[in-house]
Amino acid sequence: MKTLLIRLSILVAIGAGAFGFFSRGPDFPVEWTREVPSKEAVSALMPALRDTRNFPIFHHALKGITLFENGKPIETYDRITPGMTAVFGIEPKAKEWKRFEIRAEVLPPKAGETLRFRMLEESTGKTTRLVDGFEWWVGVRPATAEEAKHGNLSYVFGGATAVTKNGRARFFGRIAPKILMNQLYQIDLVRLANFTENREAWAKENDPVYQ
């Protein structure tokens, strides 16, 4: 027992030292990107990104989204333009008590992107305490001739960028930046890449399709 306690103490000391080393210094930007092949054409995937009623199909635990223009909610679902505010209602399945909201500004998309957002507020405060200037984006591109040889018609891509804001963010931003940003990214790119099947699964309340 004494030997075990000594070993645990050493591990704790090493962990504390590593955290202190990697969490120090000034804050810095962190970025994450990913691209996923799809057997679906761009024309089949774009409606998923243009109609907010489709967003719960390929977002993590998204209950619904409300768009605001000039501070007033709008009823249209297929018009999301820069300058609007989007409020994402996140609710893990069967865990209503964990519901939270993300309020974001719709930004002009950069070349190749379809949508880009900047987080303004997150109701739990966890994300905004961790990072600053958090932006995320998503888009779809046609497959190249070489990529099409493997049966892929398009590629879904997305990413996120932010600036670390505290020691915890600096620590994970240095040792595991992809994990840090992937945890903050709300879009499931694999589910989006299989949108048609996932739309059918969603309608029947079946589990998402991953291929």
ChimeraX attribute file (.defattr): number of C-alpha atoms within 10 A of each C-alpha:
attribute: neighborCount
match mode: 1-to-1
recipient: residues
	/A:1	6
	/A:2	7
	/A:3	8
	/A:4	9
	/A:5	10
	/A:6	11
	/A:7	12
	/A:8	12
	/A:9	12
	/A:10	12
	/A:11	12
	/A:12	12
	/A:13	12
	/A:14	12
	/A:15	12
	/A:16	11
	/A:17	12
	/A:18	12
	/A:19	17
	/A:20	14
	/A:21	12
	/A:22	17
	/A:23	20
	/A:24	13
	/A:25	11
	/A:26	10
	/A:27	17
	/A:28	14
	/A:29	16
	/A:30	21
	/A:31	18
	/A:32	17
	/A:33	15
	/A:34	13
	/A:35	17
	/A:36	17
	/A:37	24
	/A:38	26
	/A:39	16
	/A:40	19
	/A:41	17
	/A:42	19
	/A:43	11
	/A:44	12
	/A:45	22
	/A:46	16
	/A:47	13
	/A:48	20
	/A:49	19
	/A:50	17
	/A:51	14
	/A:52	20
	/A:53	15
	/A:54	20
	/A:55	19
	/A:56	21
	/A:57	25
	/A:58	24
	/A:59	19
	/A:60	17
	/A:61	18
	/A:62	21
	/A:63	17
	/A:64	17
	/A:65	19
	/A:66	17
	/A:67	24
	/A:68	16
	/A:69	14
	/A:70	9
	/A:71	9
	/A:72	10
	/A:73	14
	/A:74	13
	/A:75	10
	/A:76	12
	/A:77	14
	/A:78	14
	/A:79	12
	/A:80	19
	/A:81	17
	/A:82	14
	/A:83	14
	/A:84	21
	/A:85	25
	/A:86	23
	/A:87	21
	/A:88	22
	/A:89	18
	/A:90	21
	/A:91	18
	/A:92	14
	/A:93	12
	/A:94	7
	/A:95	9
	/A:96	10
	/A:97	8
	/A:98	11
	/A:99	16
	/A:100	16
	/A:101	19
	/A:102	18
	/A:103	20
	/A:104	22
	/A:105	21
	/A:106	21
	/A:107	18
	/A:108	14
	/A:109	16
	/A:110	11
	/A:111	7
	/A:112	11
	/A:113	16
	/A:114	18
	/A:115	20
	/A:116	22
	/A:117	23
	/A:118	21
	/A:119	21
	/A:120	17
	/A:121	16
	/A:122	17
	/A:123	13
	/A:124	13
	/A:125	12
	/A:126	10
	/A:127	17
	/A:128	17
	/A:129	14
	/A:130	17
	/A:131	23
	/A:132	19
	/A:133	15
	/A:134	24
	/A:135	21
	/A:136	25
	/A:137	22
	/A:138	22
	/A:139	23
	/A:140	25
	/A:141	20
	/A:142	18
	/A:143	21
	/A:144	12
	/A:145	10
	/A:146	9
	/A:147	14
	/A:148	14
	/A:149	10
	/A:150	11
	/A:151	13
	/A:152	19
	/A:153	19
	/A:154	24
	/A:155	23
	/A:156	25
	/A:157	22
	/A:158	22
	/A:159	20
	/A:160	23
	/A:161	21
	/A:162	21
	/A:163	19
	/A:164	24
	/A:165	19
	/A:166	17
	/A:167	19
	/A:168	17
	/A:169	23
	/A:170	26
	/A:171	20
	/A:172	19
	/A:173	23
	/A:174	14
	/A:175	13
	/A:176	12
	/A:177	18
	/A:178	17
	/A:179	13
	/A:180	18
	/A:181	23
	/A:182	17
	/A:183	9
	/A:184	15
	/A:185	21
	/A:186	17
	/A:187	22
	/A:188	16
	/A:189	25
	/A:190	19
	/A:191	23
	/A:192	28
	/A:193	29
	/A:194	22
	/A:195	26
	/A:196	17
	/A:197	14
	/A:198	21
	/A:199	21
	/A:200	14
	/A:201	15
	/A:202	18
	/A:203	9
	/A:204	9
	/A:205	10
	/A:206	11
	/A:207	9
	/A:208	18
	/A:209	18
	/A:210	13
	/A:211	10
